[in-house]
């Protein structure tokens, strides 16, 4: 030890003042070492060796930080894949559901990309809840998703910690410098993977000194001695974290550092499998949405109940194959999910029938204005949530079509019963429109919408909702209301006028169907056809005006010959006719507005987006228009790494 002037003097002064020195400053081999001591015991020295009462607290804080970093990295990977490739994955998932084995492989592949079986479950649940996909192939998708999660833990547990910092660096550079939104999301994925690898490395280094901590060993010993308690604790932790990958990797790290015995670690993995199925089930808001997560939970629970009684034997058999404790844990996780897939893949049809019997479709809501497809649990995935909003918009369109059909009967026969039904449906349309707008706003709050994809689709849905609300208001508050006032005065349309109105009404229904096709498929050719039909309605209006003038002249001539003054009724009937024609043309103008977002987009992107189908009702085209409910972000807000 080299002497340093003043330091021995300082040490002697402190020794004289206190029973034990509380500060010791020395220099050794050219380096200063600081050591605290005192009645509370040794706390810290300059070589970063922590001892004494505070060591456990600091280590737990550090451990919690690494766990949080692992969860955040998992979240970033999932959101990056969903924002950048969510539409592609959704279409791929929708096209590969004809056979249970193909559905199994599709679920495995989608989960490998999303890094989350929960996200895959949300996509599959959206299909089953809207009737696009049967429950049996959806259960096969979830079996594949569980195996995909287990394969991810295998990959992430390899000793690739050195790749963490480069991945973060490259991800940040791509995210900051890229202009394309998909490239930004690729950068987000790289950052998330790097954070996960760095967090796993930090967990190993933090748990090393804690391996001999009496408190941690007593807790882990208690869990190892009671596998059922261990499974319940792991299920609760996984539910709270919403990530079975993170919990399984944490348990594998515990086992690798000999913090917990292998039997307890395997029991914790079983609990993590149960907990991974809970978030989707708890978040589901309808019976149709609960079937798939409940089936996934039943499959995993059955596997856990079968494995718990023979847990020591399973552990011993795995030890013969893989002596490394950490690798043994992730191997068991993979073997467990593969065994579930082999056992239950052949019985998904029977399980689907059982779930449908347990959770039947609820009766039609008493209030038709109550949303059916706006599942709050889907807000975590913008792609799924937008598909739900599009589905609810189609319900609005069905109501508007019914209102139009009833309106023609009111014009023909003055049916007051249909008038009351139209007023009720108008209120339902208004309620649905408000619910869809709030849901779209919640999508923007829960997950930032991509400017070129999800934001554009949200714009389309919002525009469609507003136009449908305007159509309903015109039908209920102008067309039908004025017709009923005229009927009460004894005025009605002439036969020729009714024929013209009926012809316009038939073309209007055709335009409504074409507008919905444009809304679903975003096909530029259909959009051009819809916009071109406005010329046909201008011709209708010109013909109606000519017809009205001709009828007025005929009535005036007849009055002069009969020497009577009965032109006023003809004038009122002509006013009813022309106003009806004007309202029908106004309605068509709102329906033609469905075409404008498609026509104003770049042609190449429009064709690419038009490749979707009704299955991809939540798919997006690629305009450059931002969603009004989410203002365009600038500055720091645009660099959203969440």
Secondary structure, DSSP 8 states (H G I E B T S, - for coil): ----TTHHHHHHHHHHHSSS-SEEEEEETTEEEEEE-STT---BBTT--B-STHHHHHHHHHHHHHHHHHHHHHHHHHHHHHHHHHHHHHHHHHHS-SSHHHHHHHHHHHHHHHT-HHHHHHHHHHHHHTTSS-HHHHHHHHHHHHHHHHHHHHHHTSS-THHHHHHHHHHHHHHHH--SHHHHHHHHHHHHHHHHHHHHHHHHHHHHHHTT-HHHHHHHHHHHH-HHHHHHHHHHHHHHHT-HHHHHHHHHHHHHTTSS-HHHHHHHHHHHHHHTTHHHHHH--SHHHHHHHHHHHHHHHHHHHHHHTTHHHHHHHHHHH---HHHHHHHHHHHHHHHHHHHHGGGHHHHHHHHHHHS------SSTTS-SS--GGGGG-HHHHHHHHHHHHHHHHHHHHHHHHHHHHHHHH--HHHHHHHHHHHHHHHHHHHHHHHHHHHHHHHS---TTTHHHHHHHHHHHHHHHHHHHHHIIIIIHHHHHHHHHTT----HHHHHHHHHHHHHHHHHHHHHHHHHHH--HHHHHHHHHHHHHHHHHHHHHHHHHHHHHHHHHHHHHHHT---HHHHHHHHHHHHHHHHHHHHHHHHHHHHHHHHHTS-HHHHHHHTT--GGGTT-----S---TTS----GGGG----
